[in-house]
Amino acid sequence: MQEKRNSRRMSLSAKLLIKNMHDTSDKPEEIEIEVLDVSKTGVGFICNTPLTIGAVYETLLKIWNDDEIHAFLKIVRIEQTEDEKYMCGTIFIGLPEMNAARIEVYELMTRIQGEEGK
């Protein structure tokens, strides 16, 4: 997937609760995902469930300190992998500034730790 973000990406291990906000008959379900990266602008992940480009999903993102960030993600791109999984790129919709700041703090700490390791 080609890099299109302006913000630095960082990897996290997490699960998301996915709920399609465009389909009111769709019940929320927790699906297994592999978070590839997260920045203050969005999340990249791999899942086994086909999602819809342009759809907005409600999520609970479990972050590094076991806190959860409640957010809405819009799917902006999907690529099917060779092993029949889906690599999704999303952007946050209406992410509260406090949560964006929490992600930014972690991003800064990750950058500092990376520079110290050089």
C-alpha positions in Angstrom: 0.0 0.0 0.0 1.5 3.3 -1.0 2.2 5.8 1.8 -0.3 8.7 1.7 -0.3 10.0 5.2 1.4 13.2 6.4 1.6 12.0 10.0 4.2 9.5 11.2 2.8 5.9 11.6 3.3 3.7 14.6 2.4 0.0 15.2 0.2 -1.2 17.9 -1.4 -4.5 18.8 -5.1 -4.1 19.3 -8.6 -5.3 18.5 -11.4 -3.2 17.1 -15.1 -3.4 17.5 -16.5 -2.8 14.1 -20.0 -1.4 13.5 -21.1 -0.2 10.1 -22.7 3.1 10.7 -24.4 3.1 7.2 -26.3 -0.1 7.8 -28.6 0.2 10.9 -29.6 -3.5 10.6 -26.0 -4.4 11.0 -25.3 -5.5 14.6 -21.9 -4.6 16.1 -19.4 -7.4 16.1 -15.9 -7.7 17.3 -13.6 -9.0 14.5 -10.0 -10.1 14.8 -7.7 -7.6 13.1 -4.0 -7.0 12.9 -3.3 -3.3 13.4 -0.4 -2.4 11.1 -0.2 1.3 12.1 -2.0 4.2 13.7 -1.4 7.9 13.5 -3.5 10.9 14.6 -5.2 10.8 11.1 -6.1 7.1 10.8 -5.5 3.4 11.3 -4.2 0.7 8.9 -5.1 -2.9 9.6 -5.6 -6.3 8.1 -8.8 -8.3 8.7 -10.5 -11.4 7.4 -13.9 -9.7 6.9 -14.6 -7.8 3.7 -15.4 -4.2 4.5 -16.8 -1.4 2.2 -14.8 1.5 0.9 -16.5 4.8 2.0 -18.3 3.1 4.9 -17.9 4.5 8.4 -17.3 2.1 11.2 -17.5 2.7 15.0 -14.4 1.4 16.7 -12.9 0.9 20.1 -9.2 1.0 19.7 -7.3 -0.5 22.6 -4.1 1.5 22.9 -0.6 0.9 24.5 -1.7 1.7 28.1 -4.8 -0.5 27.9 -7.1 2.6 27.5 -9.6 2.5 24.8 -10.2 5.3 22.3 -13.8 5.5 20.9 -13.7 6.6 17.3 -15.3 6.5 13.9 -13.2 5.3 11.0 -13.9 5.8 7.3 -12.5 3.1 5.0 -10.5 4.9 2.2 -8.8 2.0 0.6 -8.8 -1.8 0.7 -6.4 -4.2 -0.9 -6.9 -8.0 -0.9 -3.8 -9.9 0.1 -2.5 -13.1 -1.5 -3.8 -15.1 1.5 -7.4 -13.8 1.1 -7.2 -11.1 3.8 -8.1 -7.5 3.5 -5.6 -4.6 4.1 -7.6 -1.5 5.0 -6.6 2.1 5.2 -8.9 4.4 7.2 -9.2 7.9 8.4 -10.6 9.1 11.7 -13.9 11.0 11.4 -14.5 13.6 14.2 -11.7 12.3 16.5 -11.8 14.4 19.6 -8.7 16.6 20.1 -8.0 14.9 23.4 -7.7 11.5 21.7 -5.7 12.9 18.8 -3.3 14.4 21.4 -3.0 11.0 23.2 -1.9 9.4 19.9 0.5 12.3 19.2 2.1 11.9 22.6 2.7 8.2 21.9 4.0 9.1 18.5 6.5 11.5 20.1 7.6 9.0 22.7 8.1 6.4 20.0 10.2 8.8 17.9 12.4 9.7 20.9 13.0 6.1 21.8 13.9 5.4 18.2 16.4 8.2 18.2 18.0 7.0 21.4 18.5 3.6 19.9 20.6 4.9 17.1 
